[in-house]
Amino acid sequence: MTATGERSFPEGFWWGVATSAYQIEGAWDEDGKGPSIWDTYAHVPGNIRNGDTGDVGNDHYHRYREDVALMSSLGAGAYRFSISWPRIFPEGTGRPNEKGLGFYDRLLVELLAAGIEPFATLYHWDLPEALQVAHGGWQSMNTVHAFADYAGFVASRFSDRVRHFFTLNEFHSFVDMGHRGVRAEVGGGKTVRLALAPGLELSDADLNQVRHHSVLAHGLATRAIRERARAGTKVGFAENIGTAVPIIDTPEHVSAAEAATRDLNAAYMTVMLEGAYPDSYLAEAGSAAPRFTDEELETISTPLDFVGINVYRPSAYVEPSEDSRGYRTLPVSASHPTMGSSWHLLDPAVMYWAPRLTTSLWDPESIFITENGCAAADVPAADGRVYDTDRVMFLRACLTELQRSVAGGAPVDGYFHWSAQDNLEWGDGFGTRFGLVYVDFRTLERTPKLSADWFRHAAQRNAVV
Ligand code: NOJ
């Protein structure tokens, strides 16, 4: 596929929007759904800003028709949504809940009628609470096997209509932030602490084992989907790739960025795409290294149809060094700009480098940008419109960089904007808005923002506008 114009994307490029079940569905205990670890976590005062919860969320469970119509009006040709595991298996395993399945059946009818291609994520962090209570969640192989069974079942049920499945979303986030808490650098030596459900504080050894379980769950699920889905069903993961951005685009600097990116993703993308943990990762972990077998490594690296990457910010800036690692991580300036979330260091160039480095390191057949977007202080103006000029700036800059990456040979087949509409931004609550569509959380009224106009024009022309 080749781009036709200077700012165009290849023919057939997917322009999509993304959401996840817990962040928009609501109906947390309706129609037989079991509780998830996010229901439990959000119900503990202090865990989510302003005491917000996903109990009602965007009420998408009841308003999905209106939401699909909105996506259509945005010019989206694809929709990445997640399936709520506890809606299908309220206890994580056992008998499937027909009413839960019915919701996704109805959603798929609507999407297909609107000509929107469904891309389904099987795990976007809402683990059935029953598995957390009975087995310690991802600390146990019971959960790993339960996930593979659930994935195979969902694929057998929906693969006549869903052609692309993502196994798990953002391993690094739900594992590291959920089981330890992570500090993200934001410039000037400052960091912000990020935590997610179930809000544990595991030891190094236990955390490393959970990391290993998460990639093993991906590998087993990939195999289960291949066994039970229609022939031709495509499978991959969606990971928030840690991207090391080089300061200068020369071979030496790019090699340093490659080495650093490989290390940053050691426990997730690197092992899934190479079938081995880098020696440096195991050496650094020492006696806390994960326990694994060669057979498990083979499962973890089961060949995929595509690689999904969520791209928001650079994880590091690097330059070459003489030491054995081959790179040096540079401090981030105290005046480095950020977007609306505290952690969101702004550098659109990451949208060029993430696909380029993914390609040079791992040469995947196909790449999807499974998420990219930003939070902004959106407020309706007196005329009722939402003028999110900063999001338009962000979108145009990111898509310009993505187009450059694709024109340079990165095999990117689609872009999903996070998010289709404002929603519960995990611990930051409803106040941190990522949508192309504004949601008034008192009335649940939806209003497309200025950025929605930009997205529609870009999608229609298949180009940066
Ligand atoms: C990553 C997650 O997958 C999504 O759930 C979240 O809302 C966005 N990034 C923004 O932080």
Residues whose N, C-alpha, C, O or C-beta is under 5 A from the ligand:
A	BS01	NOJ	E170
